[in-house]
Amino acid sequence: MMKKILAGAIIAVALPLTAVAGPAVADVTISPIADCSTASVTQGIADLQGAVAALAITGQNAEKDRATLQGKLSDAVLKLDIGKSLDAAAKLTDFRARIDQLRDAGKISASGASALIAAVDPIILCLGGSV
């Protein structure tokens, strides 16, 4: 009888720990831009916006973090629309830095961050920025 109780207690304690220990972060996949044309760059940013919308972000301010990332991408599009490609590159560099911060804080997965960075870097370079 004691073995059954002990086994039940171990299972009862282990179940909540496995639910907490598993990662709650989805990976994202983004196609690279085809070239540096305006259409390709714009599509690349749109793809990033979709990836950020689907990205699993953990923590107390997850939706605020998502809104901040989306805001940086939207700002880049606005700068592109008025012909300020270097300013757009700066907004995307800010986006990239925020992705690094979220990864380092454990709020997004390393693989999710890598996918976003791999997608944004060529766009930044096309716009005349540096990475």
Solvent accessible surface area in square Angstrom, and as a share of the most:
residue,aa,sasa,rsa
1,M,176,0.79
2,M,146,0.65
3,K,175,0.74
4,K,157,0.66
5,I,100,0.51
6,L,105,0.52
7,A,50,0.38
8,G,39,0.38
9,A,49,0.38
10,I,106,0.54
11,I,104,0.53
12,A,63,0.49
13,V,97,0.55
14,A,42,0.33
15,L,116,0.58
16,P,76,0.48
17,L,112,0.56
18,T,91,0.53
19,A,83,0.64
20,V,125,0.72
21,A,85,0.66
22,G,39,0.37
23,P,123,0.77
24,A,75,0.58
25,V,36,0.21
26,A,49,0.38
27,D,96,0.50
28,V,16,0.09
29,T,136,0.79
30,I,26,0.13
31,S,79,0.51
32,P,106,0.67
33,I,28,0.14
34,A,97,0.75
35,D,77,0.40
36,C,82,0.49
37,S,53,0.34
38,T,103,0.60
39,A,77,0.60
40,S,16,0.11
41,V,3,0.02
42,T,59,0.34
43,Q,102,0.45
44,G,4,0.04
45,I,0,0.00
46,A,45,0.35
47,D,48,0.25
48,L,0,0.00
49,Q,51,0.23
50,G,42,0.41
51,A,11,0.08
52,V,0,0.00
53,A,63,0.49
54,A,72,0.56
55,L,2,0.01
56,A,24,0.19
57,I,15,0.08
58,T,45,0.26
59,G,50,0.48
60,Q,177,0.79
61,N,74,0.38
62,A,16,0.12
63,E,116,0.52
64,K,140,0.59
65,D,8,0.04
66,R,40,0.15
67,A,64,0.49
68,T,49,0.28
69,L,0,0.00
70,Q,44,0.19
71,G,31,0.30
72,K,49,0.21
73,L,0,0.00
74,S,47,0.30
75,D,55,0.28
76,A,0,0.00
77,V,38,0.22
78,L,112,0.55
79,K,55,0.23
80,L,32,0.16
81,D,107,0.56
82,I,116,0.59
83,G,64,0.62
84,K,97,0.41
85,S,44,0.28
86,L,119,0.59
87,D,58,0.30
88,A,0,0.00
89,A,3,0.02
90,A,53,0.41
91,K,59,0.25
92,L,0,0.00
93,T,56,0.32
94,D,66,0.34
95,F,0,0.00
96,R,60,0.22
97,A,49,0.38
98,R,59,0.22
99,I,0,0.00
100,D,35,0.18
101,Q,98,0.43
102,L,2,0.01
103,R,80,0.29
104,D,107,0.55
105,A,70,0.55
106,G,51,0.49
107,K,45,0.19
108,I,5,0.03
109,S,25,0.16
110,A,65,0.50
111,S,59,0.38
112,G,0,0.00
113,A,0,0.00
114,S,63,0.41
115,A,25,0.19
116,L,0,0.00
117,I,22,0.11
118,A,68,0.52
119,A,6,0.05
120,V,0,0.00
121,D,24,0.13
122,P,46,0.29
123,I,1,0.00
124,I,0,0.00
125,L,100,0.50
126,C,38,0.23
127,L,17,0.08
128,G,51,0.49
129,G,22,0.21
130,S,88,0.57
131,V,96,0.55
